[in-house]
Amino acid sequence: MRQDSSPQRGRKVLRVLASVLVIAVAVGILPHTRNRVASAARGTYESLEVFANIISIVQKNYVDEVTMEQLVQGAIEGMVAALDPHSAYLPPDAYKELQVETQGAFGGLGIEITLKDSVLTIITPLDDTPAFRAGVKPGDKIIQIDGQLTRGMDLMKAVSLMRGPKGTSVKLSLAREGAIDLIEVALMREIITIRSVRDPKLLDGRFGYVRLTQFQEGSAKELNKALTKLTAEAQKGLDGMILDLRYNPGGLLSQAVRVSDLFLDSGLIVYTDGRVDSQKQRFLAHAEGTRPDIPMVVLVNEGSASASEIVAGALQDHSRAVVVGTKSFGKGSVQTILPLDGESALRLTTALYYTPSGTSIQAKGIVPDVEVENEVRLVKAEIDSGVKIRESSLSGHKENSQGEGDVVNDAGTDLTDDAQLERALDLLKTWSVFSRTSGFNMAESVAAGEQAAAP
């Protein structure tokens, strides 16, 4: 038994596999391609030989005794992590956690993270979570977790350190642009329950406002239900609506498609393109179930990522909505979950998203029709606590590959200092006036106006 698991045995197995590969690719190959394929096979064999040698050396010389299982799992994790920031090997605990997250409840701090230039970086804190209430901001870099340096740490390791039982604490050391010293934040873990739809309300009694915080199972149905309720509450029906996707980190592709389909009666919503045919997909809108064609504004910012960008891009390209805010995050890659043995899985980047016009979201994001900076992010939790979390816009997006006054809704909720929301409401009011002009299209007019104003 011990002999079968030895490094020498592992090397023999790898040599046999490599030899079989050489034979398999060489048999039946046409003369003019045989040399090229055989050369590629030799390269594979040599790489496997190096891998086997390293395993042997580590197992023999490392200061602590390590098992073959530890070494192989570490090799798998390192291999996948080297591909891109979003690919990862998911051991049983992480795979189970991922399945729970898509249903809207999980344990932790309430932050969405990624790797940017090999540094753990916060995409956005989720609304009304420990991280959000502590003032964690998009773009903050996590330097330490409970005193442990994160340099070179993969995403799954970072997640495992920040997750834990409810009521236990974790300390983060954050580097923030413009801050000289590290910012120390002590957070108490909670059970994070994410409601997709938050704060549905009427503004000025006739404009609907809904904030969508994440795309999870049932998000489209929940949004549709909220809009139906707001329509019934408005005395003469809705004159327009605002869909707030700010700080929405994304989620399920299927829900992004269904949300878009609520507002589009035909045409392409999004398409994906990858190396394999199965990853080349097109998602179309359908007339059935489409909501009434009322004026619409979509709010985005640097915390809007992935599925949020799909929705904003689809509605923008079809001139169905005016997009207001700041440029979105720019995560346009598709991750496919590939179960391995029923307990673990591989999260692998397999394709890129493209908007209906053919624009890649990856490394570009969605550029608003109307760019409006926002320094204050105001939500109900802040109103209740009397604390306003101030936030400068995130600089350092991934590189591209290609008014004053108070706003008060009917319930009296204060929405002051939200310049983006205020601008969105002004646009809807203007839309309502100019829509009586024959042939007027607000979405196209706004886009043309912004282009004309550009230097």
Secondary structure, 3 states (H helix, E strand, C coil): CCCCCCHHHHHHHHHHHHHHHHHHHHCCCCHHHHHHHHHHHHHHHHHHHHHHHHHHHHHHHCCCCCCHHHHHHHHHHHHHHCCCCCCEEECHHHHHHHHHHCCCEEEECCEEEEEECCEEEEEEECCCCHHHHCCCCCCCEEEEECCEECCCCCHHHHHHHHCCCCCCEEEEEEECCCCCCCEEEEEECEEEECCCEEEEEEECCCEEEEEECCECCCHHHHHHHHHHHHHHHCCCCCCEEEEECCCCCCECHHHHHHHHHCCCCCCEEEEEECCCHHHCEEEECCCCCCCCCCCEEEEECCCCCCHHHHHHHHHHHCCCCEEEECCCCCCCEEEEEEECCCCCEEEEEEEEEECCCCCECCCCCCCCCEECCCCEECCHHHHHHCCCEECCCCCCCCCCCCCCCCCEECCCCECCCCHHHHHHHHHHHHHHHHCCCCCCCHHHHHHHHHHHHCC
